[in-house]
Amino acid sequence: MSNSQKRAIQNYRSRLGERGLARFEVLGLDADRTLIREMARRLAEGGTEAARLRDVLTKTVSGDPPKKGGVYAWLRSSPLVGTDIDLERVKGKVREIDL
């Protein structure tokens, strides 16, 4: 490899590092190539989708059993908690439906 090619690769990798990215190699099944590339691309984009994907992958790979009370905690984090909303269903006349 010529010096200019080595320099180009070094510059490319330093630009990746400035963006917080790193280039690495993984071994996997050929059938999973597209899946792994797509996953890596979405994780590199950042944002809420990447955070959700990272959380799911971390929980899946760690092998820890899921924590109890997750749905309850999610419901308690709702912005509607503490508001006085009347959620009682109004029972009215039954509609006739022709099938």
PyMOL commands that set and color helices and strands:
alter all, ss='L'
color gray80, all
select helices_A, chain A and resi 3-18+30-45+47-62+70-76
alter helices_A, ss='H'
color red, helices_A
deselect
rebuild
show_as cartoon
